[in-house]
Amino acid sequence: MKFRIFFLLTFLVEFTFSQQGKIINKQSTAFEITGKNEKIEFIVFDKVLTQKKPVFLWCQGSLPYPFYINSKDEGIWLIGGGISNFDVSKIVKNYHLVIISMPETPLIADENEINDSYWYVGNSKDKNTPTLEFQKSDYLENYVDRGLKVLKFLKKQKWVDNDRIIIAGHSQGSKVATKLAATNKNVSKLGLFSANPFGRIDQNIRDYRKDAEQKKISWDEANKGIEAEYQIFKDAQNPEILKQKPDLLAWKSFSVPLLDDWLNFNKPIYLAYGTNDIASDLNDIVPLYFIREHKENLTLKRYLNLEHNFFEVEDGRPNHDKPHWEEVMNDFVTWTLK
């Protein structure tokens, strides 16, 4: 099964129940873990869970994307945390592909609940602002806690080979993957895509500098913008302001540097990024830290002239007709099997 488009269109919506979970559209198996004031949903991209295989946990990027979108005219669209961009058949041949839903985001959303970018807005008054419930749950520690609970559940399943666990993530998901690998000793390999080793907010500061250097804005404008970023980060550290602006929770938690976690992880790490990605351009200096520590567990893959989502860049803009996610992910899967 290959998905060479961003969203796979299917026409039959079917919900049945198996011993292991709920089968969605004859395509994936959905599970739910419930606790006190908590519900964690995740899917395993397979409808028959009998073959024993290791887990490949994919940590999706930011924003509340549902796994599926239900359209009245066209049936279900698969987003799946970005896996619709991959050659999924290459992954599921060797692994159980697992994706955890975004917090406070339905696994399947009706088309009237999403915006033009396909992420869930629900009861939000602004189509460009996530729900308040999502904003309050959109912080790194929550994603890690949810991930650990899913891994604990999977460890008990007869169809899971616990000898190996592959964890990988893109952008914000790379931070979740990093912390999960640092916390769960059973993780055997870590994949990082479009990651920022020094957090998140720093890229905005570097962006202002780059725009000024390229004369897109004046240095005076860059100076004001950088100072405004400092203020946003200060506000994010203030508990009283966070009560009024819960969207700052993400800026606080996801701006934690990751480099020390990478250096302390003594198993294989795969770091892939595009050279036209402001978020991850500091990855170019990461090997220096590994060399200094005499560590040889880092594999670095630099994709030339690609941006944050691995599209080719032409005239300074991504060309969405020239995607490379499938190539990027296939390279990683091949690496995991070595």
N, C-alpha and C positions, 0 to 999 in steps of 0.2 A: 504494500500500500504506500504510494508516494503522494505527498501533498506539495505540489509545486506552486500553489497559490496561497494567499494569506488566510483565506477562510474556505474551508471545504464545505460545499453545499450538498446536503443530503435531503432526501425527500420523505423518509419514513421516520416518524417519531414513535419509539416504542419503549415502554417502561415495564420491565419484568423484574422479578426478584429471584436471585439465586441464593445458595447457602452463604456465599461470600459477600454479596452486596446487590446493588441494583444495576441491572443492565440498561444502558442508555443507547438507544438507536442502533442496537446490534453492533456496537462499536467499542464501548468502554464500560468498565465496572466502577460504579460509584460507591463509596463507603462514607459512613458518618460516625464520628466520635463525639459523644455528648458528655458534658459535665455540668457543673454548677455554673449557670449563666453562660454556657459556652457550647458552640457547635462547630466542629471542624469537619469539612467535607474535602474529599480528595478522590481522584480517579486513578485507576490502573488501566492503561490503554490496551485492553484486551477484554474479550467477553467470556473466555474460558480460562480459568486459572487452575490448571492442573499440573502444568510443567514447572518443575522447580528451577528457578533462575534467580540470579542476584538482582538487587534493586538498583535502578537508575533513577534517582530522585532529581527532578528538574525544578529549580527555584526560579519562578518567573520574575519579570521586572516589576516596575511600579504601576500604579493606577488599578482601580477595581474592575478588571476585565473578568466577565463570567467565562466559564468554559464553553458554553453553548449559548447561541442566540436563537430564539424561537420566532420565526417570521410567519405571518399568516399566509403569505403568498408563496414562499419558497421553502418552507420547512425549517430545519435546523442548520445553523451555521456553526461549524467547529472553530473555536479560537484555541482553546486548550492551553492557555498560558504560553502561546507562541509555538507550540509543537507543530502547528499546521504549516510552518515554514521548513520543517525537517523532512528528511527521508526516514520516516518513522519505522519502516520495515527493517532498516539496518539496526535500529536500536532494539526493537522488540524481538528480533531474532536471538539476541543474546541476553536481554535484560527484561525485567518487569519495569516498564516506564511509568513512573508515578509523578503526579502533579497535584499539589495542594491548592485548594481554592484560596482566593484572596479573602481576608476577614470581612465579615459583614457584607458579603457579596454572594448573590445566589449562584448556584452551579449552572442553572439555566435561567436566562433573563428574557423576557418578552421584548420585542423591538421597541415598544413605547417606553421601556425603562432604561434605554441606553441613549448616548449622544451620537453625534456624527463620527466620533472616533471609536465607537463601539464599546466604550466602557460604561459601567453601571452608574446611573445617577439617581435611580429610585425616586425617593421623595424630596430630593434636593430642589430648591427653588431656582437654582442656577444650573443650566445644562453643562457648564464648564467647571462645576465644583462637585466633588464627591459628597456623599451623604455625611452628615455629622457623625453617625455611628462608625462609618469607615474611618474618618479622620481621627477619631479617638482611639482606634485600634491599629492605626498605621504607624507602628514603631517597631524597631528591630527586635527588641526583646520578645515582643508578642509573636512575631514570625518564627523566631527560634524556638520558643516554647511549644508552638503548634507543631513545628517540624519534628521536635523530639518526641512528641506524643504519637505522631504518625509512624515514626521509625520504631517506636516501642510496640505499636500494634502490628506492624509488618513483621517484626522479629518473631512473633508467635505463630505466623501463618505457615502451614505445611508446604505451601508452594513457593516459599522464599528461601533462597540459598543465602545463609547468613555469613558465608565465608568472605563475601565481598560486598561492599556497598559503595556505589559511585554517587557522588553528589556534585551537581553542577548548577550554575546559575548565571543569569545575564543581568548586567547593570545592577539595579538594586538587589536582584536575586543573588548576585555574586557575594554580597555582604551577608545575606542569610546563609548561603552555602558555606561561607568561611566560618561563621560562628557555629554552625552545626558540626562542621568537621573538627573544630577546636573543642567541642563539647562531647561529641560521641566518639569514643575510642574505636568503634567498629568501622568507621569510614576508612576505606582503603585508598581511594583516589579522589582528588578534588579538581573540578574544572571551573575556570573563571573566564567569563566572556564580557568584554567591555567594562571591566572593573576599574575602580578608582582606588589605588592603594592608600590614599590619604583622606578618604571620606567622601564627602559630597559637595559641601558648600564652597570648597576651595576652587572647584572648576568654574564657578561663576566669577570669582575674582580673576582667575587666569583668562577667562573669556573677555573681561573688560580690558585687560592689558593687551591681549592679542588684537582686539578691535582698534585700540588706540595705536598700536604699532603699525597696523595696516591702514591707518588713517580713515577707518570707517567712522570713528567718533574722535572727538578731541580728548586730550589728556585730562582736561578739566572735567569732561563728562565721565571719563573712566574713574577719576579720583572720587567723584560723587557716588558713582555706582559701587565702588569698592567699599566706601564708608557705609553705604546703605546695607551692604551684605554683612559688615561687622555688626551693625545694629540688629539685623534680623537674627543673627546668631546669639547676640546678647539676650534678645527677647526670648529666644528658644530656651535659654537657661533659667528663665524667671518663672517659677511655679505659678505666680499670680497671673502673669500674661498668658501662660499656657492654658489656663482655665477659660480664658476669653478667646484664645486663638489655638484651638487644638490641632490645626494644620501644621503648626510649628513643631509638633512632636516628631514628625518624620525628619525635619531638618536637624533636630537635636540628636536623635539616635543614629541616623544613617550617616552623619558626618564624623563618626568615630573612625580613626585610621585603622587599616587592616594589615599593614605591613608586618607588625610584630606577630600577628596570628599566622601569617604565611610562613614567617621564619621559624616559628615554633612547631609547625606541622611537619613532621619528619617522614611523611609518605609522599608519593608523587603528586606534583601540582602541575596543572596545565593552564597556561595563561595566554589567552587569545584576544586580539584587539585590532581595530582598524586604525591606520595611521592618520586618518582625518577625523578622529574622535577626540574632542576636547576633554571629555570625561576621563579618558583612559590614556592620554598621551604621556603621563608620568610613569606609565609602565616601562617606558624605555630605560629608566634608571633602576628598576627593581633588580635586575641581574647583578648590579654592583653590590647590593646588600647581601645577596646570596654568595657571591664570590668572596666577599670579606669574611663571611662566616664559614667558609669552606664547605658550603652545602651544594650538592649536585642533584637535588630532587626537583628542580624547576625546569619545565619545558616551556619555552616562550615561542609563540607563533604570532608573527606580525603580518597582518594582511594589508598590502599596499593599496592606497587610494580608496579605502572603504571607510564608511562612517560608523556611527554607534550601532546601527542595526545591520551592518554589513551589506549596505548598498554601495554601488560605485558612485563616486562623486564626479560630477561634470559641471564646469563653470561655477564651482562653489556650492552646488546643491546636489542632494542625493537623487539619483536616477532610479525610480522605483520599478523600472522595467529591467533593471540589471541587479537582481538580488544574488547574494552568495551564502545565505544561511545554510543551505543544504550542504554545500562544500565544506563550510566551516565546521558544522556538526559532524559530518562524516569523518573529517580528519581527527576529531576528538575521539569518536567512537573507536576508530581504528587504533588510536593510541591507548585507549583503555584496555584493549584486548592483547596488547603486547605482554 
